[in-house]
């Protein structure tokens, strides 16, 4: 059954949990993690990835997730949303 996952803080413990989520379609994080790499732990089933406010380059986030999320459709960052479908 498809599911979603919401995290306030992303850390090594939540990374372990993410690795066992085999049907995750939506993931929502309070912010972009700076200390723990996120992309390598994301399940390839994610279609919507959302972050809270982020003041860095959204292009870097887009490039990082496009390589590991073949099913991504929407990337949301704060109030900004970008469709990955052309």
Jmol script that loads the backbone (N, CA, C; Angstrom):
load data "model"
ATOM      1  N   UNK A   1       0.841  -1.167   0.000  1.00  0.00           N
ATOM      2  CA  UNK A   1       0.000   0.000   0.000  1.00  0.00           C
ATOM      3  C   UNK A   1       0.893   1.240   0.000  1.00  0.00           C
ATOM      4  N   UNK A   2       0.629   2.210  -0.893  1.00  0.00           N
ATOM      5  CA  UNK A   2       1.422   3.437  -0.934  1.00  0.00           C
ATOM      6  C   UNK A   2       1.277   4.226   0.365  1.00  0.00           C
ATOM      7  N   UNK A   3       2.327   4.952   0.717  1.00  0.00           N
ATOM      8  CA  UNK A   3       2.266   5.712   1.963  1.00  0.00           C
ATOM      9  C   UNK A   3       3.037   7.016   1.839  1.00  0.00           C
ATOM     10  N   UNK A   4       2.861   7.870   2.850  1.00  0.00           N
ATOM     11  CA  UNK A   4       3.655   9.084   2.923  1.00  0.00           C
ATOM     12  C   UNK A   4       4.377   9.110   4.262  1.00  0.00           C
ATOM     13  N   UNK A   5       5.379   9.964   4.346  1.00  0.00           N
ATOM     14  CA  UNK A   5       6.253   9.999   5.509  1.00  0.00           C
ATOM     15  C   UNK A   5       6.589  11.458   5.788  1.00  0.00           C
ATOM     16  N   UNK A   6       6.367  11.911   7.011  1.00  0.00           N
ATOM     17  CA  UNK A   6       6.665  13.293   7.402  1.00  0.00           C
ATOM     18  C   UNK A   6       7.690  13.297   8.534  1.00  0.00           C
ATOM     19  N   UNK A   7       8.706  14.112   8.362  1.00  0.00           N
ATOM     20  CA  UNK A   7       9.773  14.208   9.362  1.00  0.00           C
ATOM     21  C   UNK A   7      10.038  15.660   9.724  1.00  0.00           C
ATOM     22  N   UNK A   8      10.227  15.893  11.001  1.00  0.00           N
ATOM     23  CA  UNK A   8      10.629  17.228  11.419  1.00  0.00           C
ATOM     24  C   UNK A   8      12.139  17.379  11.265  1.00  0.00           C
ATOM     25  N   UNK A   9      12.888  16.377  11.695  1.00  0.00           N
ATOM     26  CA  UNK A   9      14.349  16.376  11.561  1.00  0.00           C
ATOM     27  C   UNK A   9      14.778  15.098  10.854  1.00  0.00           C
ATOM     28  N   UNK A  10      15.680  15.233   9.903  1.00  0.00           N
ATOM     29  CA  UNK A  10      16.246  14.075   9.223  1.00  0.00           C
ATOM     30  C   UNK A  10      17.604  13.792   9.847  1.00  0.00           C
ATOM     31  N   UNK A  11      17.821  12.534  10.264  1.00  0.00           N
ATOM     32  CA  UNK A  11      19.096  12.166  10.879  1.00  0.00           C
ATOM     33  C   UNK A  11      19.409  10.712  10.533  1.00  0.00           C
ATOM     34  N   UNK A  12      20.443  10.153  11.127  1.00  0.00           N
ATOM     35  CA  UNK A  12      20.837   8.779  10.801  1.00  0.00           C
ATOM     36  C   UNK A  12      19.759   7.773  11.186  1.00  0.00           C
ATOM     37  N   UNK A  13      18.989   8.058  12.214  1.00  0.00           N
ATOM     38  CA  UNK A  13      17.931   7.138  12.636  1.00  0.00           C
ATOM     39  C   UNK A  13      16.780   7.119  11.630  1.00  0.00           C
ATOM     40  N   UNK A  14      16.396   8.283  11.142  1.00  0.00           N
ATOM     41  CA  UNK A  14      15.332   8.315  10.138  1.00  0.00           C
ATOM     42  C   UNK A  14      15.822   7.750   8.807  1.00  0.00           C
ATOM     43  N   UNK A  15      17.117   7.846   8.532  1.00  0.00           N
ATOM     44  CA  UNK A  15      17.671   7.254   7.313  1.00  0.00           C
ATOM     45  C   UNK A  15      17.505   5.741   7.326  1.00  0.00           C
ATOM     46  N   UNK A  16      17.716   5.125   8.474  1.00  0.00           N
ATOM     47  CA  UNK A  16      17.524   3.674   8.604  1.00  0.00           C
ATOM     48  C   UNK A  16      16.068   3.312   8.333  1.00  0.00           C
ATOM     49  N   UNK A  17      15.163   4.081   8.880  1.00  0.00           N
ATOM     50  CA  UNK A  17      13.739   3.841   8.667  1.00  0.00           C
ATOM     51  C   UNK A  17      13.356   4.015   7.196  1.00  0.00           C
ATOM     52  N   UNK A  18      13.916   5.013   6.549  1.00  0.00           N
ATOM     53  CA  UNK A  18      13.613   5.250   5.135  1.00  0.00           C
ATOM     54  C   UNK A  18      13.993   4.069   4.253  1.00  0.00           C
ATOM     55  N   UNK A  19      15.088   3.424   4.574  1.00  0.00           N
ATOM     56  CA  UNK A  19      15.560   2.306   3.748  1.00  0.00           C
ATOM     57  C   UNK A  19      14.587   1.135   3.717  1.00  0.00           C
ATOM     58  N   UNK A  20      13.710   1.035   4.723  1.00  0.00           N
ATOM     59  CA  UNK A  20      12.756  -0.079   4.730  1.00  0.00           C
ATOM     60  C   UNK A  20      11.384   0.318   4.177  1.00  0.00           C
ATOM     61  N   UNK A  21      11.229   1.566   3.771  1.00  0.00           N
ATOM     62  CA  UNK A  21       9.957   2.026   3.187  1.00  0.00           C
ATOM     63  C   UNK A  21       9.964   1.725   1.691  1.00  0.00           C
ATOM     64  N   UNK A  22       9.410   0.598   1.317  1.00  0.00           N
ATOM     65  CA  UNK A  22       9.491   0.151  -0.074  1.00  0.00           C
ATOM     66  C   UNK A  22       8.358   0.647  -0.961  1.00  0.00           C
ATOM     67  N   UNK A  23       7.348   1.293  -0.386  1.00  0.00           N
ATOM     68  CA  UNK A  23       6.228   1.797  -1.190  1.00  0.00           C
ATOM     69  C   UNK A  23       5.980   3.280  -0.936  1.00  0.00           C
ATOM     70  N   UNK A  24       6.988   3.986  -0.495  1.00  0.00           N
ATOM     71  CA  UNK A  24       6.841   5.396  -0.143  1.00  0.00           C
ATOM     72  C   UNK A  24       6.657   6.242  -1.402  1.00  0.00           C
ATOM     73  N   UNK A  25       5.549   6.992  -1.471  1.00  0.00           N
ATOM     74  CA  UNK A  25       5.279   7.843  -2.627  1.00  0.00           C
ATOM     75  C   UNK A  25       5.441   9.328  -2.321  1.00  0.00           C
ATOM     76  N   UNK A  26       5.284   9.704  -1.058  1.00  0.00           N
ATOM     77  CA  UNK A  26       5.388  11.113  -0.693  1.00  0.00           C
ATOM     78  C   UNK A  26       6.225  11.246   0.572  1.00  0.00           C
ATOM     79  N   UNK A  27       7.184  12.162   0.534  1.00  0.00           N
ATOM     80  CA  UNK A  27       8.006  12.415   1.706  1.00  0.00           C
ATOM     81  C   UNK A  27       8.054  13.912   1.956  1.00  0.00           C
ATOM     82  N   UNK A  28       7.795  14.289   3.200  1.00  0.00           N
ATOM     83  CA  UNK A  28       7.773  15.697   3.574  1.00  0.00           C
ATOM     84  C   UNK A  28       8.764  15.911   4.715  1.00  0.00           C
ATOM     85  N   UNK A  29       9.693  16.826   4.506  1.00  0.00           N
ATOM     86  CA  UNK A  29      10.703  17.166   5.510  1.00  0.00           C
ATOM     87  C   UNK A  29      10.547  18.624   5.911  1.00  0.00           C
ATOM     88  N   UNK A  30      10.795  18.912   7.172  1.00  0.00           N
ATOM     89  CA  UNK A  30      10.715  20.289   7.644  1.00  0.00           C
ATOM     90  C   UNK A  30      11.737  21.174   6.933  1.00  0.00           C
ATOM     91  N   UNK A  31      12.892  20.647   6.635  1.00  0.00           N
ATOM     92  CA  UNK A  31      13.935  21.411   5.956  1.00  0.00           C
ATOM     93  C   UNK A  31      14.871  20.487   5.207  1.00  0.00           C
ATOM     94  N   UNK A  32      15.735  21.059   4.418  1.00  0.00           N
ATOM     95  CA  UNK A  32      16.725  20.279   3.680  1.00  0.00           C
ATOM     96  C   UNK A  32      17.847  19.918   4.639  1.00  0.00           C
ATOM     97  N   UNK A  33      18.135  18.619   4.821  1.00  0.00           N
ATOM     98  CA  UNK A  33      19.200  18.225   5.752  1.00  0.00           C
ATOM     99  C   UNK A  33      20.564  18.694   5.257  1.00  0.00           C
ATOM    100  N   UNK A  34      21.349  19.240   6.169  1.00  0.00           N
ATOM    101  CA  UNK A  34      22.668  19.746   5.817  1.00  0.00           C
ATOM    102  C   UNK A  34      23.791  18.804   6.254  1.00  0.00           C
ATOM    103  N   UNK A  35      23.584  18.032   7.313  1.00  0.00           N
ATOM    104  CA  UNK A  35      24.649  17.207   7.871  1.00  0.00           C
ATOM    105  C   UNK A  35      24.621  15.768   7.372  1.00  0.00           C
ATOM    106  N   UNK A  36      23.440  15.249   7.111  1.00  0.00           N
ATOM    107  CA  UNK A  36      23.291  13.852   6.709  1.00  0.00           C
ATOM    108  C   UNK A  36      22.862  13.819   5.248  1.00  0.00           C
ATOM    109  N   UNK A  37      23.602  13.121   4.373  1.00  0.00           N
ATOM    110  CA  UNK A  37      23.191  13.048   2.974  1.00  0.00           C
ATOM    111  C   UNK A  37      21.816  12.392   2.852  1.00  0.00           C
ATOM    112  N   UNK A  38      20.949  12.978   2.067  1.00  0.00           N
ATOM    113  CA  UNK A  38      19.586  12.485   1.940  1.00  0.00           C
ATOM    114  C   UNK A  38      19.396  11.607   0.708  1.00  0.00           C
ATOM    115  N   UNK A  39      19.925  12.015  -0.410  1.00  0.00           N
ATOM    116  CA  UNK A  39      19.611  11.377  -1.686  1.00  0.00           C
ATOM    117  C   UNK A  39      19.848   9.869  -1.691  1.00  0.00           C
ATOM    118  N   UNK A  40      20.919   9.412  -1.103  1.00  0.00           N
ATOM    119  CA  UNK A  40      21.231   7.978  -1.156  1.00  0.00           C
ATOM    120  C   UNK A  40      20.257   7.126  -0.356  1.00  0.00           C
ATOM    121  N   UNK A  41      19.504   7.725   0.566  1.00  0.00           N
ATOM    122  CA  UNK A  41      18.561   6.970   1.391  1.00  0.00           C
ATOM    123  C   UNK A  41      17.129   7.014   0.877  1.00  0.00           C
ATOM    124  N   UNK A  42      16.870   7.786  -0.152  1.00  0.00           N
ATOM    125  CA  UNK A  42      15.499   7.929  -0.639  1.00  0.00           C
ATOM    126  C   UNK A  42      15.050   6.708  -1.436  1.00  0.00           C
ATOM    127  N   UNK A  43      13.875   6.175  -1.125  1.00  0.00           N
ATOM    128  CA  UNK A  43      13.348   5.061  -1.914  1.00  0.00           C
ATOM    129  C   UNK A  43      13.002   5.549  -3.328  1.00  0.00           C
ATOM    130  N   UNK A  44      13.285   4.771  -4.360  1.00  0.00           N
ATOM    131  CA  UNK A  44      13.028   5.202  -5.738  1.00  0.00           C
ATOM    132  C   UNK A  44      11.545   5.317  -6.080  1.00  0.00           C
ATOM    133  N   UNK A  45      10.665   4.939  -5.164  1.00  0.00           N
ATOM    134  CA  UNK A  45       9.224   4.997  -5.407  1.00  0.00           C
ATOM    135  C   UNK A  45       8.626   6.380  -5.152  1.00  0.00           C
ATOM    136  N   UNK A  46       9.404   7.314  -4.619  1.00  0.00           N
ATOM    137  CA  UNK A  46       8.884   8.642  -4.272  1.00  0.00           C
ATOM    138  C   UNK A  46       8.461   9.402  -5.528  1.00  0.00           C
ATOM    139  N   UNK A  47       7.235   9.945  -5.471  1.00  0.00           N
ATOM    140  CA  UNK A  47       6.694  10.765  -6.556  1.00  0.00           C
ATOM    141  C   UNK A  47       6.596  12.239  -6.159  1.00  0.00           C
ATOM    142  N   UNK A  48       6.469  12.511  -4.867  1.00  0.00           N
ATOM    143  CA  UNK A  48       6.382  13.892  -4.377  1.00  0.00           C
ATOM    144  C   UNK A  48       7.339  14.040  -3.199  1.00  0.00           C
ATOM    145  N   UNK A  49       8.258  14.959  -3.328  1.00  0.00           N
ATOM    146  CA  UNK A  49       9.214  15.259  -2.267  1.00  0.00           C
ATOM    147  C   UNK A  49       9.019  16.719  -1.880  1.00  0.00           C
ATOM    148  N   UNK A  50       8.801  16.967  -0.593  1.00  0.00           N
ATOM    149  CA  UNK A  50       8.529  18.329  -0.131  1.00  0.00           C
ATOM    150  C   UNK A  50       9.461  18.705   1.013  1.00  0.00           C
ATOM    151  N   UNK A  51       9.907  19.954   0.999  1.00  0.00           N
ATOM    152  CA  UNK A  51      10.754  20.513   2.044  1.00  0.00           C
ATOM    153  C   UNK A  51      10.102  21.770   2.583  1.00  0.00           C
ATOM    154  N   UNK A  52      10.435  22.106   3.815  1.00  0.00           N
ATOM    155  CA  UNK A  52      10.026  23.401   4.358  1.00  0.00           C
ATOM    156  C   UNK A  52      10.862  24.484   3.705  1.00  0.00           C
ATOM    157  N   UNK A  53      10.996  25.594   4.358  1.00  0.00           N
ATOM    158  CA  UNK A  53      11.774  26.700   3.792  1.00  0.00           C
ATOM    159  C   UNK A  53      13.227  26.285   3.563  1.00  0.00           C
ATOM    160  N   UNK A  54      13.769  26.716   2.441  1.00  0.00           N
ATOM    161  CA  UNK A  54      15.154  26.424   2.082  1.00  0.00           C
ATOM    162  C   UNK A  54      15.710  27.652   1.381  1.00  0.00           C
ATOM    163  N   UNK A  55      16.814  28.162   1.863  1.00  0.00           N
ATOM    164  CA  UNK A  55      17.361  29.397   1.319  1.00  0.00           C
ATOM    165  C   UNK A  55      18.502  29.162   0.333  1.00  0.00           C
ATOM    166  N   UNK A  56      18.879  27.920   0.136  1.00  0.00           N
ATOM    167  CA  UNK A  56      19.963  27.614  -0.787  1.00  0.00           C
ATOM    168  C   UNK A  56      19.468  27.504  -2.219  1.00  0.00           C
ATOM    169  N   UNK A  57      20.294  26.969  -3.073  1.00  0.00           N
ATOM    170  CA  UNK A  57      19.954  26.808  -4.482  1.00  0.00           C
ATOM    171  C   UNK A  57      19.028  25.616  -4.671  1.00  0.00           C
ATOM    172  N   UNK A  58      17.828  25.881  -5.141  1.00  0.00           N
ATOM    173  CA  UNK A  58      16.887  24.801  -5.411  1.00  0.00           C
ATOM    174  C   UNK A  58      17.382  23.931  -6.562  1.00  0.00           C
ATOM    175  N   UNK A  59      18.178  24.505  -7.451  1.00  0.00           N
ATOM    176  CA  UNK A  59      18.718  23.738  -8.574  1.00  0.00           C
ATOM    177  C   UNK A  59      19.581  22.575  -8.078  1.00  0.00           C
ATOM    178  N   UNK A  60      20.347  22.783  -7.022  1.00  0.00           N
ATOM    179  CA  UNK A  60      21.173  21.706  -6.465  1.00  0.00           C
ATOM    180  C   UNK A  60      20.305  20.571  -5.926  1.00  0.00           C
ATOM    181  N   UNK A  61      19.192  20.913  -5.293  1.00  0.00           N
ATOM    182  CA  UNK A  61      18.270  19.898  -4.773  1.00  0.00           C
ATOM    183  C   UNK A  61      17.654  19.128  -5.927  1.00  0.00           C
ATOM    184  N   UNK A  62      17.225  19.844  -6.961  1.00  0.00           N
ATOM    185  CA  UNK A  62      16.609  19.201  -8.129  1.00  0.00           C
ATOM    186  C   UNK A  62      17.582  18.225  -8.768  1.00  0.00           C
ATOM    187  N   UNK A  63      18.805  18.649  -8.994  1.00  0.00           N
ATOM    188  CA  UNK A  63      19.802  17.775  -9.616  1.00  0.00           C
ATOM    189  C   UNK A  63      20.084  16.545  -8.761  1.00  0.00           C
ATOM    190  N   UNK A  64      20.121  16.711  -7.448  1.00  0.00           N
ATOM    191  CA  UNK A  64      20.401  15.585  -6.554  1.00  0.00           C
ATOM    192  C   UNK A  64      19.278  14.557  -6.580  1.00  0.00           C
ATOM    193  N   UNK A  65      18.027  15.004  -6.583  1.00  0.00           N
ATOM    194  CA  UNK A  65      16.922  14.042  -6.519  1.00  0.00           C
ATOM    195  C   UNK A  65      16.598  13.426  -7.870  1.00  0.00           C
ATOM    196  N   UNK A  66      16.845  14.135  -8.959  1.00  0.00           N
ATOM    197  CA  UNK A  66      16.540  13.566 -10.270  1.00  0.00           C
ATOM    198  C   UNK A  66      17.352  12.309 -10.551  1.00  0.00           C
ATOM    199  N   UNK A  67      18.554  12.252 -10.031  1.00  0.00           N
ATOM    200  CA  UNK A  67      19.408  11.086 -10.253  1.00  0.00           C
ATOM    201  C   UNK A  67      18.944   9.847  -9.498  1.00  0.00           C
ATOM    202  N   UNK A  68      18.269  10.029  -8.366  1.00  0.00           N
ATOM    203  CA  UNK A  68      17.907   8.875  -7.529  1.00  0.00           C
ATOM    204  C   UNK A  68      16.410   8.596  -7.459  1.00  0.00           C
ATOM    205  N   UNK A  69      15.591   9.492  -8.005  1.00  0.00           N
ATOM    206  CA  UNK A  69      14.137   9.316  -7.937  1.00  0.00           C
ATOM    207  C   UNK A  69      13.533   9.267  -9.343  1.00  0.00           C
ATOM    208  N   UNK A  70      13.519   8.097  -9.957  1.00  0.00           N
ATOM    209  CA  UNK A  70      13.015   7.987 -11.332  1.00  0.00           C
ATOM    210  C   UNK A  70      11.525   8.279 -11.473  1.00  0.00           C
ATOM    211  N   UNK A  71      10.762   8.191 -10.380  1.00  0.00           N
ATOM    212  CA  UNK A  71       9.316   8.402 -10.443  1.00  0.00           C
ATOM    213  C   UNK A  71       8.881   9.776  -9.936  1.00  0.00           C
ATOM    214  N   UNK A  72       9.841  10.661  -9.655  1.00  0.00           N
ATOM    215  CA  UNK A  72       9.496  11.974  -9.100  1.00  0.00           C
ATOM    216  C   UNK A  72       8.631  12.758 -10.085  1.00  0.00           C
ATOM    217  N   UNK A  73       7.553  13.327  -9.564  1.00  0.00           N
ATOM    218  CA  UNK A  73       6.649  14.142 -10.370  1.00  0.00           C
ATOM    219  C   UNK A  73       6.670  15.584  -9.872  1.00  0.00           C
ATOM    220  N   UNK A  74       6.655  15.758  -8.543  1.00  0.00           N
ATOM    221  CA  UNK A  74       6.579  17.100  -7.962  1.00  0.00           C
ATOM    222  C   UNK A  74       7.628  17.260  -6.864  1.00  0.00           C
ATOM    223  N   UNK A  75       8.318  18.393  -6.898  1.00  0.00           N
ATOM    224  CA  UNK A  75       9.243  18.784  -5.839  1.00  0.00           C
ATOM    225  C   UNK A  75       8.722  20.096  -5.268  1.00  0.00           C
ATOM    226  N   UNK A  76       8.436  20.113  -3.972  1.00  0.00           N
ATOM    227  CA  UNK A  76       7.903  21.300  -3.319  1.00  0.00           C
ATOM    228  C   UNK A  76       8.912  21.781  -2.285  1.00  0.00           C
ATOM    229  N   UNK A  77       9.176  23.077  -2.299  1.00  0.00           N
ATOM    230  CA  UNK A  77      10.110  23.649  -1.340  1.00  0.00           C
ATOM    231  C   UNK A  77       9.487  24.910  -0.771  1.00  0.00           C
ATOM    232  N   UNK A  78       8.986  24.835   0.464  1.00  0.00           N
ATOM    233  CA  UNK A  78       8.268  25.964   1.046  1.00  0.00           C
ATOM    234  C   UNK A  78       7.010  26.218   0.240  1.00  0.00           C
ATOM    235  N   UNK A  79       6.848  27.419  -0.229  1.00  0.00           N
ATOM    236  CA  UNK A  79       5.675  27.739  -1.033  1.00  0.00           C
ATOM    237  C   UNK A  79       5.948  27.573  -2.525  1.00  0.00           C
ATOM    238  N   UNK A  80       7.177  27.188  -2.883  1.00  0.00           N
ATOM    239  CA  UNK A  80       7.545  27.019  -4.282  1.00  0.00           C
ATOM    240  C   UNK A  80       7.346  25.565  -4.682  1.00  0.00           C
ATOM    241  N   UNK A  81       6.710  25.345  -5.813  1.00  0.00           N
ATOM    242  CA  UNK A  81       6.482  23.981  -6.291  1.00  0.00           C
ATOM    243  C   UNK A  81       6.950  23.892  -7.725  1.00  0.00           C
ATOM    244  N   UNK A  82       7.598  22.809  -8.059  1.00  0.00           N
ATOM    245  CA  UNK A  82       8.061  22.613  -9.426  1.00  0.00           C
ATOM    246  C   UNK A  82       7.629  21.239  -9.891  1.00  0.00           C
ATOM    247  N   UNK A  83       6.967  21.204 -11.027  1.00  0.00           N
ATOM    248  CA  UNK A  83       6.562  19.932 -11.612  1.00  0.00           C
ATOM    249  C   UNK A  83       7.738  19.381 -12.396  1.00  0.00           C
ATOM    250  N   UNK A  84       8.014  18.107 -12.244  1.00  0.00           N
ATOM    251  CA  UNK A  84       9.117  17.481 -12.957  1.00  0.00           C
ATOM    252  C   UNK A  84       8.647  16.878 -14.282  1.00  0.00           C
ATOM    253  N   UNK A  85       7.367  16.999 -14.569  1.00  0.00           N
ATOM    254  CA  UNK A  85       6.833  16.467 -15.818  1.00  0.00           C
ATOM    255  C   UNK A  85       6.918  17.550 -16.886  1.00  0.00           C
ATOM    256  N   UNK A  86       7.325  17.177 -18.067  1.00  0.00           N
ATOM    257  CA  UNK A  86       7.406  18.140 -19.182  1.00  0.00           C
ATOM    258  C   UNK A  86       6.306  17.862 -20.163  1.00  0.00           C
TER     259      UNK A  86
END
end "model"
wireframe off; spacefill off
backbone 0.3
color backbone group
